[in-house]
Amino acid sequence: MRYVFYLLFLLLFQSCQMKTSSHADASELPMIDSLWNYNDPAATALVFEALKDKAQQTDENYYLELLTQIARTQSLQMKFDSAHQILDRVENQLSEEKVVPTIRYYLERGRTFNSAREKDTASTLFQKAYDLALAHQQDFYAIDAAHMLAISEPVEKQLQWNLTALDLVEKTEDTRAKKWQGSLYNNIGWTYHENGEYDKALTYFEKALDYRTTQQDTQGVFIAKWTVARTYRSLGKIGEAVKIQSALMKEMQQEGATEDGYVYEELAECYYLLDKDRAKPYFKKAYDLLSQDQWLVANEAKRLDRLQQLSE
């Protein structure tokens, strides 16, 4: 479930990325974060690679930040050795005055270790990013680091880090940093959900839905509705959960969007509680889609086996 939450976060996070470092001249170089497609890190890597030569000639800080994001495209593809090699190059060029590149280096080195399940090492790096960002009033990155600590730290510390990040959002005057609000509502909701505090989880998921609706964030609204429905299932409100997930399924089909295996998985789980035979085609669809995810194949084999078995 933690990985599902992280995937959802990656999708939500894309809407937070509105601009990048102020080091580069906007007329010369595009905003790095605006180029991200978290659904397709391989394609994003190609876009970043095409910028490298010009970035290196134009602005060293921008270039180093770009490298950290190229490393991130590698870690998202589970190419951890490649990510670390790129980050080694960045580390060798950092200096005290390169504040934002250093913060982003810590963040991406930490994310690479976190994705490889080396949580303690990841937390140490996220803490360094958090401290440095706070010291230099880089609120956006301080919130990023705090939210990552809420993922890498032990369960008993996760809620506090999420609340710390939300407190920063509420206090900051940085418009970009304020855009973390919806994602943090989502994160806090998942923390409560994983602790079995489903009513509290629902409260934060509904806040996330309200926020995404206000922002007219179509993708964010879709995900927020999914989390509300998922919590309804945990609360035993199966009918309400089915209603929402069915609407999301129809929305995908009508818009011709990429089908989401997690929607089919939730419908399967709900129907399994009501009518096991009716659940079978949904388990099959969920398995067909989710078995294509290399992370799930490597780390959630039992879950995928269950989907396959229940589809038969």
N, C-alpha and C positions, 0 to 999 in steps of 0.2 A: 504493500500500500504506500510505503514511503516513496517508492520510485514513481508510482502513479502521480502522487502529489507533486513530485519534482518535475515530471513531464508537464503537468498542468501549469506549474509555475513558469516553466520556460516559455510556454505559449503566452501567458499573461505578461511576462516580463517584456516581451517584444513591444508591447504598447507603451512601456515606460521609457523606451530608448528614443528620446527626441532630439538629442544633440550630443556631440562629443567634446573633446578638449578644445579650449579656446586658443591653443598654441598655433594651429594651422590657419592660414588665410582661407576663408570659405570660398573665395574666388579661385583658389588654386587646388584645393583638396576637398572632397566631400566629407560630410560628417560620418565618422566611422560607424557609429551605432545605427544610423539610419539605413545602412546597407545590410544589416543582419536579417537572415531568414532562419530562425531557429528550427523550423521544420526541415530545413535542408542545409545542414552545415557544410556538406561537400561543395554545394554550389556557392555558398557564401565564401568558402575558402578561395575559390577561383576569382571571385570579385576582389577579395583582399590582396591576393597575389598579384593581380594586375596593377595594383596601386603601389606596390613596394618600391619600385625604382624611383618613381616620381616623389614619393614620400621621403625616401632617403636623401634625395637631393634638395628637398624643400624645407623640411622641418624634422629635426632629430627626435623631438619629443613625440610628435605625431607618429613618426616611424616606429618608435618603440611601443607606443600604444597599439598600433596596428599589428605588430608582431604578437602582442599578448592575445589579441583577438584571433589571429591565425592559429595560435596554440589552442585556443578554446574550440575552434572548429575541429581540431584533431581529438581533443578529449571527449567531445560530444560523440565522436565516431568510435570511441574506445581505443584510439591510437595513442595510448598514454606515453610510450617511449618517444614518439614524434613530438608530442606536446612538450615534454620535458626538454628535449633537445632545443626546441625553439626558445623556450623560457630560459635555458642556459645562456643563449646568445643575448637575450635581453638583460639578464642579470649582470653579465660582463660589461654592459654599457651604462648601467645605472650610476647615478651620483646623487649627492644630497639635494641638489637643486632640482632634480627631476622628480618632483613630488608625485604628480598624477601617474606618470609611467610606473613609478615604484609601487604605488597603491594598486594599480591594475596588475602589475606583476604578481604581487602577493595574492590578489584575488584569484588569478587564473592558475597559479601554482597550487593554491589551496583547492580550487575546484577540481583540478586534475587528480590530486591525491584523494579528494572526497569521492570522486567517481570510481576510483580504484579501491574504495573502501578502506583507505588508510586515514581514518577519522581523526586520530590524535594529531598527526602531522598537519592535516588540513586545518584543524582548529587553531593551531599555533600560527599558521600563516594568515588566517582570517582575522585573528586577534591583532596581528601586526598591521594589517590593512585598516582595521577599525581604528586603532590608536593613531596611526599616521593621518588618516582622513579627518578624524576629530581635531587633531592638533592644527590642521591647515584649513579648517572650515570647509572641507569637501563633503558636504552633507549627503550628496547622492551616493558616493562611494562608502561613506560610513554606514548608511542604511543597507546598502548591498552587503557589506561585510557582516553586519549584525544579523541580517536575515540568513546568511550562509552559516553563521555560528549556530543559529537555531536549527539548522539541518545537521551539522556535523557533531554538535555537542550531545552528551547523554540526554536521555528523555527528560530527566528532572530539571535540566537547564534550558530546554528548548523554549518553553513558554516565556520565560523571562527575557530571553534574547529577542523574541518576536515582539514583545511589549516594549522593549527598549527601542527597537526599530520604529515601531508605531509612534512612540513618544517623539522621536526625532522628526518624523514626518509632520506631526502636528505642530512642532515648534519652528521648523525651518521656514525661511523666507525664499528658498530656492524653488521656483516653479517646477523645475524638472524633478527635484527630489520629492515633491508632493505627489507625483504620479505613482509613487510606490504604494499609496494607500490601499488601492484595491487588491494588490497582490498580498499585502500584509494581512488584510482581513481574511483572505483565502488561507494563508499560512497558519494564522492563529486558529482558524476553524479546524484545520487538519490536526493541529496539535491537540485541541480538545477532543476531536473525534477519536484519535488514536489512544487517548486516555479514557475513552468510554464515556465522556461527558457530552452526550449527543445534543442535549438541549442548548448548551453553550455553543457547541459547534454550529448548530443551525442558526443561532443569532448572528454569528460572524459571517457565515456563508450568505445569509440574507443581506447583511451590510455590504458584502462584496457585490452582490447582484444589484443592489440599489446604486452603488457607486458606478459600476460598469454601465448601467442603464443611463445614468446621468451623463456619463462621458460618451454615450452613443458608440460604445465599443462592442461591435457585433460579436467578435470572437470571444471577448471577455464575458459577455452576457451568456453565450452558449455554455462556456465552462462553468460559470457561476450557477446556472440552472442545473447542470449535471451534479455539482456538489450538493446543492439543496436536495435533489432527488436521492442522491446516495445516502444522505443523512436520514431522509424519510424512511429508507429501507432499514437503517439501523434502529430507528425508533419504532419499527413495526408497522409503519404507515405505508403498506405495500401498494394500495390503490393509488395514493397520491404520487408515489415514486414512479409507478408504471405510466401514469398520465403524463408526467413531465418527460420521462425518457422516450416515450412514444412520440411526443411532439418534436423532440430533438432528432429522432430518427427520420421523421417525415421532412423536417427542415433540411437535413443533409441530402435526402433523396431529391427533394424539389429543387434545391439550388445546385445540384450536381457537384457538391463538394466532396472532398476526399472523405471516405467513410471512416468513422471513428470506432475502432474495435471495443473501446471501453463502454460506449453506449449500448452496443449489443450484449456485452458481458453483463451489464447491469440489468438489462431487460431479461436476460437469461436467468440471473439469480433471483429476480423478483418472481418470474413465472414459475421457477422451480419450487418456490414456496406455495404456489397456488395450484399449478397443474404441470407436473413434470414432463408430460408428453409435449405440451405446448412450448416448453422451454428448449427442447432439443434443437430446433433450427437456429435459435439465437445463440446457443452454445457453439454450434458449428460455425456460424458467421463470425463470432468472437474469436474462435480458435484460428480460423483462416486468416484473419487480419492481424491478430496479436502475435501469432507465431512467426510473423515476418520481422518482428522487432528483435534485433540481435541481443539487446540487453536482457529482455525477458527470456530469450532462449538460454542465455548464459546463467541467469540468476534466478529465474522463476520457473524452472522446469516442471516442478510439481503442479504449479498453478496451471500451466499450459496442458499438462497431462490430464488434469481434472476436466478442463474445458473440452478436450478431445473425447474423453470417456463419456462425459454427460451428453455429448452430441450424438452418441450411437444408440 
